[in-house]
Amino acid sequence: MNVMSTSDVTRRASKISVVGAGSVGSSLAYACLIRGSADLVALYDIAKDKVEAEVADLAHGTQFTPASVMGGADVHDTANSDVVFITAGARQKPGQTRLDLAGINANILRSLMPQLVEQSPNALFVLVTNPCDVLTVVAQQATGLPANRVFSTGTMLDTSRLRWLIRQWANVEQRHVHATIVGEHGDSEFPLWSSANISGVPIREWTVGGEHVFTDEVLADLAHEAAFAAYKIIEGKGATNYAIGLTGARLAESLLRPGRSVLPLSSVIEDVHGVSGVALSMPCIVSRDGIEGVVPVAMSAEEVASLKASADRLRDTLSSIS
């Protein structure tokens, strides 16, 4: 009888592909590379000179990273990926909403998705291109893949922005802040204040120097600042890229490593607080199988109404581009 030792077993290398070598895609590839989110990071774009320059720049630093990088202008570079991030599309301009981009980027996606699935038929596909909720529906329709395998980063970054803002007000480390933004990744998103807390203390009951600092006015300001943060950054530097790059890298790690995480992601939902058929962010159980399901988080009547309003807004946009 032959006995196989552990040294004879070779673990299959994990691979992430990033589609689109613009500021978001390059930042995402960089974040995955330096964090070692996967063994191999591939960067693909049809702009040959641009993508080859980005790949070379990343490769020159791999002596100092736990991962390797490859890529170019050939879609075959994405073959056999475990996770594929799609960042390709028209860039959001100052004053332009994410939903304004819907028609342009939907057409790009309808052509692109079948090519990517052909190269990596078993991959998980993550939409980063905006409007990511609308494009998640378009991508699923274009591929016929189940909802657990086609989803978007949704409000994962918006939630991080909100927790950072709350941390500033509460004067505590961010890991103690538990608050989530749900709904559209865009202007109609909203925080679940009814369940937000700091180390188990409901946010409205948190005090600093004996005073309740999270008044209704403060909470409204924090929600607005988190939702509209991207516009200010785009106005100042043309794009948001570093934070979404880190967000994607963290998500990739949840999708590739053992265990299950709870993250606010956008997938096509069915009967979540009476909402179906659109992609909206809710806290989701995430694992190597993609999105296993939506966490049945309690919501106030006002929050449910906001969720339905967000769904209606996205449904109107989907109708306009179908």
LINGI-V433361 format. One record per residue. N is the residue number from 1. RES is the residue in three letters. PSI is psi in degrees with one decimal (* if undefined). OMEGA is omega in degrees with one decimal (* if undefined). Layout:
((N | RES | PSI | OMEGA) (N | RES | PSI | OMEGA))
//
This chain:
((1 | MET | 132.4 | 177.8) (2 | ASN | 128.9 | 177.7) (3 | VAL | 125.6 | -179.0) (4 | MET | 123.1 | 177.2) (5 | SER | 163.9 | -180.0) (6 | THR | -26.0 | -179.7) (7 | SER | -17.5 | 179.7) (8 | ASP | -13.7 | -177.8) (9 | VAL | 121.2 | -179.8) (10 | THR | 122.5 | 178.9) (11 | ARG | 134.3 | 178.1) (12 | ARG | 130.9 | 179.6) (13 | ALA | 137.9 | 177.7) (14 | SER | 149.8 | -175.8) (15 | LYS | 132.3 | 172.6) (16 | ILE | 134.4 | 171.3) (17 | SER | 138.4 | 177.0) (18 | VAL | 121.3 | -178.2) (19 | VAL | 115.5 | -176.7) (20 | GLY | 115.6 | -175.8) (21 | ALA | 28.1 | 174.3) (22 | GLY | -163.7 | -175.6) (23 | SER | -38.3 | 179.6) (24 | VAL | -49.7 | -178.5) (25 | GLY | -41.9 | 179.7) (26 | SER | -38.4 | 177.6) (27 | SER | -37.8 | 177.5) (28 | LEU | -45.0 | 178.5) (29 | ALA | -41.5 | 179.0) (30 | TYR | -45.5 | -179.9) (31 | ALA | -43.7 | 178.8) (32 | CYS | -36.7 | -178.1) (33 | LEU | -48.9 | -175.2) (34 | ILE | -24.3 | 177.5) (35 | ARG | -14.0 | -175.7) (36 | GLY | 39.3 | -178.4) (37 | SER | -27.9 | 174.4) (38 | ALA | 169.2 | 178.4) (39 | ASP | -33.8 | -176.1) (40 | LEU | 133.0 | 176.6) (41 | VAL | 125.2 | 178.0) (42 | ALA | 136.2 | 179.0) (43 | LEU | 124.5 | -176.2) (44 | TYR | 138.7 | 176.1) (45 | ASP | 149.0 | 178.6) (46 | ILE | -14.8 | 176.8) (47 | ALA | 94.3 | -168.9) (48 | LYS | -52.2 | -176.9) (49 | ASP | -42.3 | -178.5) (50 | LYS | -50.8 | -175.3) (51 | VAL | -38.3 | 179.1) (52 | GLU | -35.3 | 177.1) (53 | ALA | -41.8 | 179.1) (54 | GLU | -43.4 | -179.8) (55 | VAL | -42.6 | 179.2) (56 | ALA | -43.5 | 179.9) (57 | ASP | -42.4 | 177.7) (58 | LEU | -43.0 | -176.8) (59 | ALA | -33.0 | -177.4) (60 | HIS | -16.0 | 179.2) (61 | GLY | 5.1 | -173.6) (62 | THR | -7.0 | 169.9) (63 | GLN | -24.0 | -173.3) (64 | PHE | 12.1 | -178.6) (65 | THR | 156.9 | 178.5) (66 | PRO | -0.2 | -177.3) (67 | ALA | 168.5 | 178.0) (68 | SER | 163.3 | -178.9) (69 | VAL | 149.9 | 176.4) (70 | MET | 178.3 | 174.2) (71 | GLY | -177.6 | -177.5) (72 | GLY | -155.4 | -175.8) (73 | ALA | 13.3 | 179.3) (74 | ASP | 123.2 | -178.1) (75 | VAL | -21.3 | 177.5) (76 | HIS | -18.5 | 177.8) (77 | ASP | -18.4 | -179.9) (78 | THR | -0.8 | -173.1) (79 | ALA | 143.4 | 174.8) (80 | ASN | 35.0 | 176.6) (81 | SER | 151.5 | 172.4) (82 | ASP | -38.4 | 178.6) (83 | VAL | 133.6 | 177.6) (84 | VAL | 120.3 | 175.6) (85 | PHE | 130.8 | 178.9) (86 | ILE | 110.9 | 177.7) (87 | THR | -1.6 | -175.9) (88 | ALA | 145.2 | 177.1) (89 | GLY | 177.7 | 177.7) (90 | ALA | 141.6 | -178.4) (91 | ARG | 142.6 | 175.5) (92 | GLN | 127.7 | -178.2) (93 | LYS | 159.4 | 177.8) (94 | PRO | 131.0 | -179.9) (95 | GLY | -6.0 | -178.6) (96 | GLN | 133.1 | 177.7) (97 | THR | 163.2 | 178.4) (98 | ARG | -35.9 | -178.2) (99 | LEU | -23.2 | 176.0) (100 | ASP | -25.3 | -177.0) (101 | LEU | -6.1 | -166.7) (102 | ALA | -54.2 | -174.4) (103 | GLY | -44.9 | -179.0) (104 | ILE | -50.9 | -174.8) (105 | ASN | -24.6 | 175.3) (106 | ALA | -42.1 | 179.6) (107 | ASN | -38.9 | 176.8) (108 | ILE | -42.9 | -175.8) (109 | LEU | -39.2 | -179.5) (110 | ARG | -31.0 | 177.1) (111 | SER | -36.0 | -172.6) (112 | LEU | -42.4 | -170.8) (113 | MET | -45.9 | 179.3) (114 | PRO | -34.2 | 178.2) (115 | GLN | -41.3 | -178.3) (116 | LEU | -39.6 | 178.7) (117 | VAL | -36.5 | 177.6) (118 | GLU | -38.0 | -178.7) (119 | GLN | -33.3 | -175.8) (120 | SER | 73.9 | -173.5) (121 | PRO | -16.8 | -177.9) (122 | ASN | 8.6 | -174.6) (123 | ALA | 164.6 | 166.7) (124 | LEU | 135.3 | -175.3) (125 | PHE | 123.6 | -174.9) (126 | VAL | 120.3 | 178.5) (127 | LEU | 129.0 | 173.4) (128 | VAL | -30.6 | 178.6) (129 | THR | 137.0 | 179.4) (130 | ASN | 152.0 | -1.7) (131 | PRO | 113.5 | -167.3) (132 | CYS | -30.5 | 179.4) (133 | ASP | -47.0 | 178.0) (134 | VAL | -44.0 | -176.8) (135 | LEU | -23.6 | 174.7) (136 | THR | -42.4 | 177.1) (137 | VAL | -44.7 | 179.0) (138 | VAL | -43.5 | -178.4) (139 | ALA | -40.0 | 179.3) (140 | GLN | -40.4 | 178.3) (141 | GLN | -36.5 | -178.2) (142 | ALA | -23.6 | -175.7) (143 | THR | -25.4 | -175.5) (144 | GLY | 10.1 | -179.8) (145 | LEU | 155.0 | 178.5) (146 | PRO | 157.5 | -174.9) (147 | ALA | -26.5 | -178.2) (148 | ASN | -14.7 | -177.5) (149 | ARG | -6.6 | 178.9) (150 | VAL | 109.1 | -176.6) (151 | PHE | -179.2 | -178.1) (152 | SER | 166.1 | 177.2) (153 | THR | -19.3 | 171.6) (154 | GLY | -127.7 | -176.4) (155 | THR | 20.6 | 179.0) (156 | MET | -43.3 | 177.8) (157 | LEU | -40.6 | 179.0) (158 | ASP | -39.5 | 177.9) (159 | THR | -40.6 | 176.9) (160 | SER | -40.4 | 177.2) (161 | ARG | -45.2 | -178.8) (162 | LEU | -44.6 | -179.1) (163 | ARG | -34.6 | 176.6) (164 | TRP | -41.1 | 179.5) (165 | LEU | -42.0 | 178.9) (166 | ILE | -41.7 | 178.4) (167 | ARG | -40.5 | -179.5) (168 | GLN | -42.5 | -178.1) (169 | TRP | -39.7 | -175.9) (170 | ALA | -18.1 | -178.6) (171 | ASN | 48.6 | 176.3) (172 | VAL | 166.2 | 175.9) (173 | GLU | 145.7 | -172.9) (174 | GLN | -27.0 | -177.6) (175 | ARG | -14.4 | 178.8) (176 | HIS | -7.0 | -177.0) (177 | VAL | 126.9 | 179.9) (178 | HIS | 99.5 | 179.8) (179 | ALA | 144.9 | -174.4) (180 | THR | 137.1 | 171.7) (181 | ILE | 136.3 | -179.5) (182 | VAL | 176.3 | 179.0) (183 | GLY | -151.0 | 178.2) (184 | GLU | 142.6 | 166.8) (185 | HIS | 84.0 | -174.7) (186 | GLY | -156.0 | -168.6) (187 | ASP | -23.9 | -177.4) (188 | SER | 7.9 | 177.1) (189 | GLU | 161.0 | -179.3) (190 | PHE | 151.7 | 178.2) (191 | PRO | 151.7 | 172.6) (192 | LEU | 79.4 | -177.8) (193 | TRP | -25.9 | -176.8) (194 | SER | -25.3 | 179.8) (195 | SER | 0.2 | -179.3) (196 | ALA | 139.1 | -179.6) (197 | ASN | 164.2 | 174.7) (198 | ILE | 107.6 | -176.2) (199 | SER | 43.4 | 176.1) (200 | GLY | -11.6 | 178.5) (201 | VAL | 119.7 | 177.7) (202 | PRO | 138.7 | -169.1) (203 | ILE | -34.7 | -180.0) (204 | ARG | -16.2 | -179.6) (205 | GLU | -3.2 | -178.8) (206 | TRP | 134.9 | -179.3) (207 | THR | 151.4 | 172.7) (208 | VAL | 117.9 | -177.1) (209 | GLY | 29.7 | 178.3) (210 | GLY | -0.1 | -179.0) (211 | GLU | 140.8 | 175.0) (212 | HIS | 111.6 | -173.7) (213 | VAL | -21.9 | -175.7) (214 | PHE | 73.3 | 175.9) (215 | THR | 169.4 | 178.3) (216 | ASP | -36.5 | 179.3) (217 | GLU | -43.5 | 179.0) (218 | VAL | -44.3 | -179.7) (219 | LEU | -40.4 | 177.9) (220 | ALA | -41.0 | 178.5) (221 | ASP | -41.4 | 179.9) (222 | LEU | -42.0 | 179.3) (223 | ALA | -43.4 | 179.9) (224 | HIS | -43.5 | -178.3) (225 | GLU | -40.1 | 178.4) (226 | ALA | -41.3 | -177.0) (227 | ALA | -33.7 | -173.6) (228 | PHE | 11.8 | -179.1) (229 | ALA | -38.9 | -176.1) (230 | ALA | -37.1 | -177.9) (231 | TYR | -41.0 | -179.7) (232 | LYS | -40.7 | 179.9) (233 | ILE | -42.6 | 179.6) (234 | ILE | -39.6 | 178.3) (235 | GLU | -35.8 | -176.3) (236 | GLY | -37.5 | -173.9) (237 | LYS | 0.8 | 172.7) (238 | GLY | -18.7 | -178.3) (239 | ALA | 156.4 | 167.2) (240 | THR | 127.2 | -175.3) (241 | ASN | -40.6 | -174.2) (242 | TYR | -48.2 | -176.2) (243 | ALA | -39.7 | 179.0) (244 | ILE | -30.3 | 174.8) (245 | GLY | -44.8 | 177.9) (246 | LEU | -36.7 | 178.1) (247 | THR | -47.2 | 179.9) (248 | GLY | -39.7 | 179.1) (249 | ALA | -43.5 | 178.0) (250 | ARG | -41.3 | 178.3) (251 | LEU | -43.2 | 179.3) (252 | ALA | -41.1 | -179.5) (253 | GLU | -36.1 | 176.8) (254 | SER | -29.6 | -178.5) (255 | LEU | -20.6 | -173.7) (256 | LEU | -18.9 | -174.5) (257 | ARG | 159.3 | 180.0) (258 | PRO | 154.9 | 177.8) (259 | GLY | 174.5 | -178.6) (260 | ARG | 136.8 | 179.1) (261 | SER | 162.6 | 171.9) (262 | VAL | 115.4 | -176.0) (263 | LEU | 146.4 | 177.9) (264 | PRO | 98.3 | -177.4) (265 | LEU | 161.6 | -177.3) (266 | SER | 120.1 | 175.0) (267 | SER | 165.0 | 178.2) (268 | VAL | 117.7 | -172.7) (269 | ILE | 155.9 | 177.7) (270 | GLU | 118.6 | 176.2) (271 | ASP | 52.7 | 172.0) (272 | VAL | 107.2 | -174.4) (273 | HIS | 38.1 | 176.7) (274 | GLY | 5.4 | -179.6) (275 | VAL | 133.8 | 179.3) (276 | SER | 157.2 | 168.2) (277 | GLY | 1.1 | 175.6) (278 | VAL | 162.1 | 176.8) (279 | ALA | 119.5 | 178.1) (280 | LEU | 152.7 | 178.6) (281 | SER | 132.7 | 170.0) (282 | MET | 159.7 | 174.1) (283 | PRO | 126.8 | -174.9) (284 | CYS | 147.5 | 171.5) (285 | ILE | 123.9 | -172.0) (286 | VAL | 135.0 | 179.4) (287 | SER | -167.1 | 178.0) (288 | ARG | -17.1 | 177.5) (289 | ASP | 4.9 | -177.4) (290 | GLY | -134.7 | 177.9) (291 | ILE | 113.3 | -179.3) (292 | GLU | -28.1 | 180.0) (293 | GLY | 168.9 | 179.1) (294 | VAL | 134.4 | 177.2) (295 | VAL | 128.4 | -177.4) (296 | PRO | 67.1 | -177.0) (297 | VAL | 138.2 | 178.3) (298 | ALA | 141.3 | 179.1) (299 | MET | 145.1 | 175.9) (300 | SER | 164.8 | 179.1) (301 | ALA | -37.4 | 178.6) (302 | GLU | -39.6 | 179.3) (303 | GLU | -38.9 | 176.8) (304 | VAL | -41.2 | 177.8) (305 | ALA | -39.5 | 178.1) (306 | SER | -37.5 | 178.2) (307 | LEU | -42.5 | -179.6) (308 | LYS | -36.6 | 176.8) (309 | ALA | -39.6 | 176.9) (310 | SER | -41.3 | 178.8) (311 | ALA | -42.2 | 179.7) (312 | ASP | -39.2 | 179.3) (313 | ARG | -43.7 | -180.0) (314 | LEU | -36.0 | 178.1) (315 | ARG | -38.2 | 177.0) (316 | ASP | -40.7 | 179.8) (317 | THR | -41.6 | 177.6) (318 | LEU | -39.6 | 179.4) (319 | SER | -34.0 | -177.3) (320 | SER | -19.9 | -177.6) (321 | ILE | 1.0 | -178.1) (322 | SER | * | *))
//
